[in-house]
């Protein structure tokens, strides 16, 4: 799995919007639960562009792309360095999505662990996320990775009921020369 970071502050390339639209369309079941788009059977490039642009422009947001060895998009993750609540010290995974055609193949676990490792290497000691109450598959995925429920509340964006999960990131010493668990591409990490 190759991990790329999309450079903040730049317009998102059309080819990236096309790829992410296909990824979102493949995850129709999730978007039917989430209500993020008016019609989960017809997610448009314009809707995806608007949603991604808004997400990426949030302070401390980072958009990560997971690609296979052939460069095909496997998934994306949106992270926040800080929650809008100043009392919350942890970074958040706002979204981690893998192409639905590749579910149950280990890509989601590998991608989640890569995001955790990235946060750990950045000096973070824990990570949080929210799972929609109506998403038992999502809850099962995250709890299998060691996340534990710490609260129930409504999300800030659409006022949906959620379970807030948290996972401590092990305090293992990270050798700066040790290889990352995710291979880096032989190209710049920022998408231009």
C-alpha positions in Angstrom: 0.0 0.0 0.0 1.3 3.4 -1.0 0.3 6.4 1.1 0.1 9.9 -0.3 -0.7 13.2 1.3 -2.8 15.8 -0.6 -1.2 19.2 -0.3 -3.4 21.7 1.5 -4.3 25.1 0.0 -4.4 24.0 -3.6 -7.3 23.2 -5.8 -8.0 19.5 -6.0 -7.1 18.0 -9.4 -9.9 16.8 -11.6 -8.5 13.3 -11.9 -8.4 13.0 -8.1 -12.0 14.2 -7.8 -13.0 11.5 -10.5 -11.2 8.8 -8.5 -12.8 9.8 -5.2 -16.2 10.0 -6.8 -15.8 6.4 -7.9 -14.6 5.5 -4.4 -17.6 7.2 -2.8 -20.0 5.7 -5.3 -18.7 2.2 -4.5 -19.5 2.8 -0.9 -23.2 3.4 -1.5 -24.2 1.5 1.7 -22.2 3.9 3.9 -23.5 7.0 2.3 -27.1 5.7 2.6 -26.5 5.5 6.3 -24.6 8.8 6.7 -26.9 11.1 4.7 -23.8 13.0 3.5 -25.2 13.2 0.0 -28.8 13.7 -1.1 -28.9 10.5 -3.3 -26.3 7.8 -2.4 -27.0 6.2 -5.8 -26.0 9.4 -7.7 -23.0 10.9 -6.0 -21.6 13.5 -8.4 -18.1 14.9 -8.9 -19.4 18.4 -8.0 -20.7 17.1 -4.7 -17.5 15.2 -3.9 -15.4 18.3 -4.9 -17.4 20.5 -2.6 -17.3 18.1 0.3 -13.5 17.4 0.0 -12.7 21.0 -0.4 -14.6 21.9 2.7 -12.9 19.0 4.7 -9.4 19.8 3.5 -9.8 23.5 4.3 -10.6 22.8 8.0 -7.7 23.9 10.2 -5.4 21.0 10.9 -7.0 18.7 8.4 -5.1 16.2 6.3 -6.2 14.2 3.4 -4.4 10.9 2.9 -4.8 8.6 -0.1 -4.0 4.8 -0.1 -3.0 3.4 -3.4 -2.2 -0.2 -4.5 1.2 -1.0 -6.1 -0.3 -0.1 -9.5 -1.3 3.3 -8.4 -5.1 2.6 -8.1 -7.0 4.4 -5.4 -7.7 1.9 -2.5 -9.1 4.5 -0.1 -8.9 7.8 1.6 -8.6 9.1 5.2 -9.4 12.5 6.5 -7.7 13.4 9.8 -7.9 16.4 12.1 -4.9 17.4 14.2 -7.3 18.8 16.8 -11.1 18.5 17.5 -13.0 21.8 17.5 -13.6 21.3 21.2 -10.4 22.7 22.9 -10.8 20.3 25.8 -10.2 17.3 23.5 -6.4 16.7 23.2 -6.4 14.0 20.6 -6.3 14.0 16.8 -9.3 12.5 15.0 -9.9 10.3 12.1 -12.8 12.0 10.5 -13.2 9.4 7.7 -11.4 6.3 6.6 -12.9 4.7 3.6 -11.7 1.8 1.4 -13.2 0.9 -1.9 -16.2 -1.3 -1.2 -15.1 -3.8 -3.9 -12.0 -4.4 -1.8 -13.6 -4.8 1.6 -12.7 -7.8 3.7 -9.2 -8.1 2.1 -7.2 -6.4 4.9 -6.8 -3.1 3.2 -8.9 -1.2 5.8 -6.9 -2.6 8.7 -3.6 -1.9 7.0 -4.7 1.7 6.1 -6.0 2.4 9.7 -2.7 1.1 11.2 -0.7 3.3 8.7 -2.8 6.4 9.8 -2.2 5.5 13.5 1.6 5.1 12.8 1.7 8.5 11.1 0.0 10.1 14.1 2.3 8.2 16.5 5.4 9.4 14.6 4.0 12.9 14.9 4.2 12.5 18.7 0.5 11.8 19.3 -0.4 9.4 22.1 -4.0 8.6 21.2 -6.6 9.0 18.4 -10.3 9.4 18.4 -13.1 8.9 15.9 -16.9 8.8 15.8 -19.0 6.0 14.4 -22.6 6.6 13.4 -25.0 4.8 15.7 -26.7 3.2 12.7 -23.4 1.7 11.4 -22.8 -1.6 13.2 -20.3 -2.7 10.6 -18.2 0.4 11.2 -18.3 -0.1 14.9 -17.3 -3.8 14.6 -14.3 -2.8 12.4 -13.0 -0.1 14.7 -13.5 -2.1 17.9 -11.7 -5.1 16.4 -8.7 -2.7 15.9 -8.7 -1.9 19.6 -10.8 1.3 19.8 -13.0 1.6 22.8 -16.2 3.6 23.3 -15.7 6.7 25.5 -18.9 8.7 24.8 -22.1 9.0 22.9 -23.0 12.3 21.4 -24.2 13.9 18.2 -21.9 14.9 15.4 -21.2 18.6 14.8 -21.9 18.5 11.1 -25.3 16.9 10.7 -26.4 16.3 14.3 -26.4 12.5 13.9 -26.1 10.2 16.9 -22.6 8.7 17.2 -20.3 6.7 19.4 -17.0 8.3 20.1 -14.1 5.8 20.2 -10.6 6.3 21.4 -7.4 4.2 21.0 -4.2 4.9 22.9 -1.2 4.8 20.6 1.5 2.7 22.1 4.5 4.5 23.5 7.0 2.3 21.7 10.2 4.1 20.7 10.1 4.7 17.0 13.4 4.4 15.2 13.6 7.2 12.7 15.6 4.9 10.4 13.1 2.0 10.6 11.0 1.5 7.5 7.4 2.7 7.7 4.7 0.0 7.7 3.4 1.6 4.5 5.6 1.9 1.4 6.2 5.4 0.1 5.7 6.0 -3.6 8.7 6.9 -5.7 7.1 10.3 -6.4 6.3 13.4 -4.4 3.9 12.8 -1.5 1.8 15.8 -2.3 -0.8 15.7 -5.0 -0.4 18.7 -7.3 
